[in-house]
Amino acid sequence: MKRGARSVVGCGVRVLAVVLALAGCGGKSKSGTPQSPQAATVLPPANPLAVAKMVQGVVASREPSGRARAIALLKEAVQIDPSLWEAKYDLGVVLAGAGDLSGAEDQLKAASKIARDAPEVATALAEVRRRRGEHKDAADGLEDFVKDHPAFLEPRTLYVASLRDSGQVEKAIKEAREVLVRKPGDASALAELALCHLARGERDTAALLARQALDANPRSAVAERATGLILLQQGDDAQAFQAFSKASQEDPRDTTARLNMGTVLLRAGAYGKASEQFRAILQVSADDTSAQVGLAAALRGEADPKTGAAKLEEARQLLDKVLDKDPHHVSALFNAGVLYADFLKKPEGAKGYFSRFLSDAPNDHPARAEAERYMGAVSAAANAKPEPKPADKKPDGKKQKSAEGGA
């Protein structure tokens, strides 16, 4: 997008770098390809006051306690100059960092309508959708951009991740190979290709590709995450945890590594430490459904049978929040069923959740057999007739008459 004489770029202003953590294993590709928008439509000169507000907002966003002020300043910039897409983009990134993914998506969609050729906008919008669990929407949104801008490797690599997470594995493999044709040895593309082969059950090929990714870039957080996921499938939780920990160190803003670390800790029964990981994710992304379900499971594990009522209630509220947003979220349904069956001792409620899980979950879901076992148990408990209570007796042993006069 080109502006007139008062070009934002000409003023020396640079918009925020994308700081959104990626869902799955997708990461940034240090491709070296140009990252400035292509010329398409000439925009009117940027309003100087709006530009000034935008710059102040960007500076405020870098301060530990400056997020609220940054949002206010960027909103002012957008209001003053609605065509200043850079301000909309910056506002979207800051809102995403604050956990307002819905608001972030609105701003980034508005920016993308103005700056259709800006890779940073296309990437940020897809990242927000992935964080909301909308992987197909993320892939669909990137598809046209990738076709029109094949040289931009960062959005193309994110497109691969979105395709894979939305179940379009074969298409993801094809796109990953296209990235590698343009940049052989790209660590992010190799890592994504590894996960595609892992999704097809080809562990040896996946492990080889992940190793190549780390050889290409030993400090690649994306490659370390892929390595960890492969190790998890191989049953090596300890080594997987180390790989996720390295990924977190290389990219401290990455929530995916924390999510995977929390999952490993859950499997190990370290519920308190798992809670720490999930809560850290929710500090960055308040609407992360995977972290909400993970935290609910950790709280369930932490809860003491006698004094854990508060933790169980928090777990219930977290699962309700997820299911209010997505009534077909199978992980939330299964965890809610377990919570009601084993901890809240409400078999009728558990029966409803397991019934919904069995209706929505695919036939090969790893928890299906366990859910069927639970379903049999809670159905029997829910249908069982309560034992009759013994009649009250007078102190002399005679039966007390009811209020209606019967025995």
C-alpha positions in Angstrom: 0.0 0.0 0.0 1.4 3.4 -0.9 0.5 6.7 0.7 1.0 10.2 -0.4 3.8 12.5 0.7 3.1 11.9 4.4 3.9 8.2 4.1 4.1 6.4 7.4 7.2 4.5 6.1 8.6 7.8 4.9 8.2 9.2 8.4 10.5 6.5 9.7 7.9 4.7 11.7 8.0 1.0 12.0 5.0 -1.0 13.2 5.2 -3.7 15.9 6.8 -7.0 15.1 4.3 -9.9 15.4 4.6 -11.2 18.9 1.7 -13.7 18.9 2.5 -17.2 20.1 1.6 -19.8 17.6 -0.6 -22.8 18.2 0.6 -26.2 17.2 4.2 -26.1 16.0 4.1 -23.3 13.4 6.8 -20.7 13.9 8.4 -17.8 12.2 10.6 -18.5 9.2 13.7 -16.3 9.0 13.4 -16.3 5.3 15.0 -13.0 4.5 12.3 -12.3 2.0 11.0 -8.8 1.7 8.5 -7.9 4.4 7.1 -4.6 3.2 3.7 -4.4 1.5 3.6 -4.5 -2.3 2.2 -1.5 -4.2 -1.5 -2.0 -5.0 -3.6 1.0 -4.0 -2.5 4.5 -3.3 -3.8 5.6 0.1 -4.3 9.2 1.1 -1.5 10.9 3.2 -1.5 9.6 6.8 -2.8 12.0 9.3 0.2 13.3 11.3 -1.7 13.4 14.6 -2.8 9.8 14.1 0.8 8.8 13.3 2.0 10.5 16.4 -0.6 8.6 18.5 0.4 5.4 16.9 4.1 5.9 17.7 3.3 6.7 21.3 1.2 3.6 21.5 4.0 1.4 20.1 6.4 2.9 22.7 3.9 2.4 25.5 3.3 -1.2 24.5 7.0 -2.0 25.2 6.7 -0.9 28.8 5.8 -3.6 31.4 2.7 -1.7 32.6 2.0 0.3 29.5 -0.5 -2.1 27.7 -3.7 -0.2 28.7 -2.2 3.1 27.7 -1.0 1.6 24.4 -4.4 0.3 23.6 -6.0 3.7 24.3 -3.5 5.6 22.1 -3.8 3.1 19.2 -7.6 3.4 19.4 -7.2 7.1 19.1 -5.0 6.8 16.1 -7.5 4.5 14.4 -10.3 6.9 15.1 -8.4 9.9 13.8 -7.3 8.1 10.6 -9.4 5.1 9.8 -7.2 4.3 6.8 -4.0 4.0 8.9 -3.8 0.3 8.6 -0.5 0.2 10.6 -2.3 1.4 13.7 -5.1 -1.2 13.2 -2.4 -3.8 12.9 -0.5 -2.6 16.0 -3.8 -2.4 18.0 -4.6 -6.0 16.9 -1.2 -7.3 18.1 -1.5 -5.5 21.5 -5.1 -6.7 22.0 -3.9 -10.3 21.2 -1.2 -9.9 23.8 -3.8 -8.8 26.3 -5.9 -11.9 25.6 -8.6 -10.1 23.7 -8.5 -12.4 20.7 -11.9 -11.3 19.4 -11.0 -7.7 19.5 -7.6 -8.5 17.9 -9.3 -10.3 15.0 -11.6 -7.4 14.3 -8.7 -5.0 14.1 -6.5 -7.3 12.0 -9.4 -8.0 9.6 -9.9 -4.3 9.2 -6.2 -3.8 8.5 -6.1 -6.7 6.0 -8.9 -5.0 3.9 -6.7 -2.0 3.5 -3.3 -3.7 3.3 -4.0 -6.8 1.3 -0.4 -7.3 0.4 1.1 -6.9 3.9 2.5 -10.2 5.1 2.7 -9.2 8.7 -1.1 -8.5 8.8 -1.9 -11.8 7.1 0.3 -13.7 9.5 -0.9 -11.9 12.6 -4.6 -12.6 11.7 -3.9 -16.3 11.1 -2.0 -16.5 14.4 -5.0 -15.1 16.3 -7.3 -17.6 14.6 -5.0 -20.5 15.5 -4.9 -19.3 19.1 -8.7 -19.4 19.1 -8.6 -23.0 17.8 -9.9 -21.9 14.4 -7.3 -23.7 12.3 -9.4 -24.1 9.2 -10.3 -20.4 9.2 -6.6 -19.6 9.6 -5.7 -21.8 6.6 -8.6 -20.4 4.5 -7.5 -16.9 5.3 -3.9 -17.5 4.2 -4.7 -19.5 1.1 -5.3 -16.5 -1.3 -2.4 -14.5 0.2 0.0 -17.4 -0.3 -1.1 -17.8 -3.9 -0.7 -14.1 -4.7 2.6 -13.8 -2.7 4.6 -17.0 -3.1 7.9 -15.4 -2.2 6.8 -14.6 1.4 7.9 -17.6 3.3 6.7 -16.7 6.8 3.0 -16.7 6.0 3.5 -19.7 3.8 5.0 -21.7 6.6 2.2 -20.7 8.9 -0.2 -21.8 6.1 1.5 -25.3 6.3 0.9 -25.4 10.1 -2.7 -24.3 9.7 -3.4 -26.9 7.1 -1.9 -29.6 9.2 -3.8 -28.6 12.3 -7.1 -28.5 10.3 -6.5 -32.1 9.1 -5.4 -31.2 5.6 -2.1 -33.2 5.9 -1.5 -34.0 2.3 -2.0 -30.4 1.2 0.3 -29.3 4.1 3.1 -31.6 2.9 2.8 -30.1 -0.6 3.0 -26.6 0.7 6.0 -27.4 3.0 7.9 -28.8 0.0 7.2 -25.6 -1.9 8.8 -23.6 0.9 11.8 -25.9 0.8 12.2 -25.5 -2.9 12.4 -21.8 -2.4 14.6 -22.0 0.7 16.3 -25.4 1.1 17.1 -26.3 4.7 14.5 -23.9 6.2 14.2 -25.2 9.8 10.6 -24.2 10.3 9.5 -25.8 7.0 11.4 -29.0 7.9 9.9 -29.1 11.3 6.4 -28.7 9.9 7.1 -31.4 7.3 8.2 -33.6 10.2 4.9 -33.2 12.0 3.0 -33.9 8.8 4.7 -37.2 8.5 4.1 -37.8 12.2 0.4 -37.2 11.6 0.6 -40.0 8.9 2.2 -42.3 11.4 5.6 -42.2 9.8 7.7 -41.7 12.9 11.1 -42.6 11.4 10.7 -40.1 8.6 9.4 -37.5 11.1 12.4 -38.0 13.4 14.8 -37.7 10.5 13.2 -34.4 9.3 13.2 -33.0 12.8 16.9 -33.8 13.2 17.6 -32.1 9.9 15.7 -29.0 11.1 17.9 -28.8 14.3 21.0 -29.4 12.2 19.9 -26.4 10.0 19.2 -24.3 13.1 20.2 -25.7 16.5 18.4 -22.8 18.2 15.1 -23.3 16.4 12.2 -23.3 18.8 10.0 -24.7 16.1 12.3 -27.7 15.5 12.6 -28.3 19.3 8.8 -28.4 19.6 8.6 -30.8 16.7 11.2 -33.0 18.3 9.3 -33.0 21.6 6.1 -34.0 19.9 7.8 -36.9 18.2 9.3 -38.1 21.5 5.9 -37.9 23.1 4.5 -40.3 20.6 7.5 -42.6 21.1 6.6 -42.6 24.9 9.8 -40.8 26.0 8.2 -38.1 28.2 11.4 -37.1 29.9 13.3 -36.3 26.7 10.1 -34.7 25.3 10.0 -32.4 28.3 13.6 -31.4 27.7 12.9 -30.5 24.1 9.9 -28.4 25.0 11.9 -26.7 27.7 14.6 -25.8 25.2 11.9 -24.5 22.8 10.6 -22.3 25.6 14.1 -20.9 26.3 14.7 -20.1 22.7 11.3 -18.4 22.4 10.0 -17.3 25.8 6.9 -15.8 24.2 5.9 -19.2 22.8 2.8 -20.6 24.6 2.8 -23.9 22.7 6.0 -25.2 24.4 4.4 -24.4 27.8 1.2 -26.2 26.8 3.2 -29.3 25.9 5.3 -29.1 29.1 2.1 -28.9 31.0 0.7 -32.0 29.2 3.9 -34.0 30.1 3.6 -32.9 33.7 0.0 -34.0 33.8 0.9 -37.4 32.5 3.6 -37.6 35.3 1.1 -36.6 38.0 2.9 -33.4 38.8 -0.4 -31.5 38.9 0.9 -28.4 40.8 3.7 -27.8 38.3 1.3 -28.5 35.4 -1.0 -25.8 36.8 1.8 -23.3 36.8 2.5 -23.9 33.1 -1.2 -23.6 32.1 -1.7 -20.5 34.2 1.3 -18.9 32.5 -0.3 -19.5 29.1 -3.6 -17.9 30.3 -1.7 -14.8 31.4 -0.7 -14.3 27.8 -3.8 -15.7 26.1 -6.9 -15.7 28.4 -9.0 -17.5 25.8 -6.6 -20.4 25.1 -9.0 -23.4 25.3 -6.3 -26.0 25.4 -4.7 -24.3 28.5 -8.2 -23.9 30.1 -8.9 -27.7 29.7 -5.3 -28.5 30.9 -5.7 -26.3 33.9 -9.0 -27.9 34.8 -7.5 -31.4 34.6 -4.6 -30.2 36.8 -6.9 -28.7 39.4 -8.9 -31.9 39.4 -5.7 -33.8 40.2 -4.6 -31.3 42.9 -8.0 -31.3 44.7 -8.0 -32.9 48.1 -11.2 -35.0 48.6 -12.0 -33.1 51.8 -10.7 -29.5 51.2 -10.5 -29.3 47.4 -14.0 -27.9 46.7 -12.6 -24.5 45.5 -10.3 -26.1 43.0 -13.0 -28.4 41.7 -15.4 -25.4 41.3 -12.7 -23.5 39.4 -12.2 -26.6 37.2 -15.9 -26.8 36.5 -16.1 -23.1 35.6 -13.1 -23.4 33.2 -14.7 -26.3 31.4 -18.1 -24.5 31.2 -16.3 -21.5 29.7 -14.8 -23.7 27.0 -18.1 -25.5 26.3 -20.0 -22.2 26.2 -17.7 -21.2 23.3 -17.5 -24.6 21.6 -20.2 -27.1 22.7 -18.5 -29.8 20.7 -15.0 -29.5 22.3 -14.3 -33.2 22.8 -11.5 -32.7 25.3 -13.6 -30.4 27.5 -16.5 -32.8 27.3 -14.4 -35.8 28.4 -12.8 -33.9 31.2 -16.2 -32.6 32.4 -17.5 -36.1 32.4 -14.6 -37.3 34.6 -15.0 -34.3 36.9 -18.7 -35.0 37.4 -18.3 -38.8 37.7 -15.3 -39.1 40.0 -15.1 -35.9 41.9 -18.5 -34.1 42.1 -20.2 -37.5 42.3 -23.0 -36.5 40.0 -23.6 -39.4 37.6 -26.5 -37.9 35.8 -24.4 -34.9 34.8 -21.5 -37.1 33.9 -23.7 -39.2 31.7 -24.7 -36.1 29.7 -21.1 -35.1 29.1 -20.0 -38.6 28.1 -23.0 -39.0 25.8 -22.0 -35.8 24.0 -18.4 -36.9 23.8 -19.2 -40.2 22.3 -21.4 -38.5 19.7 -18.8 -35.9 18.7 -15.5 -37.7 19.1 -14.1 -39.6 16.1 -14.1 -43.4 16.3 -10.3 -43.6 16.7 -10.2 -41.0 19.5 -7.7 -42.4 22.2 -10.2 -41.6 25.0 -13.2 -43.3 23.4 -12.8 -46.7 25.1 -12.4 -45.0 28.5 -15.4 -42.8 27.8 -17.5 -45.9 27.0 -16.4 -47.5 30.2 -17.4 -44.4 32.2 -20.7 -44.3 30.3 -21.6 -47.7 31.4 -20.8 -46.9 35.0 -22.5 -43.6 35.3 -25.6 -44.9 33.4 -25.9 -47.6 36.0 -25.4 -45.2 38.9 -27.9 -42.7 37.4 -30.5 -45.3 36.9 -30.1 -47.0 40.2 -33.1 -46.5 42.6 -32.2 -45.0 45.9 -32.5 -47.3 48.9 -35.6 -46.6 51.0 -34.9 -44.6 54.1 -35.8 -46.3 57.4 -38.9 -44.8 59.0 -38.4 -42.5 61.9 -39.2 -44.0 65.2 -40.4 -42.6 68.6 -38.0 -43.1 71.5 -40.1 -46.1 72.6 -39.4 -47.8 69.2 -42.8 -47.2 67.7 -43.1 -45.8 64.2 -43.7 -42.0 63.9 -46.8 -41.1 62.0 -46.3 -38.9 59.0 -47.9 -35.4 58.7 -50.6 -36.9 56.5 -51.4 -39.4 59.2 -50.0 -42.5 57.5 -47.5 -44.9 58.9 
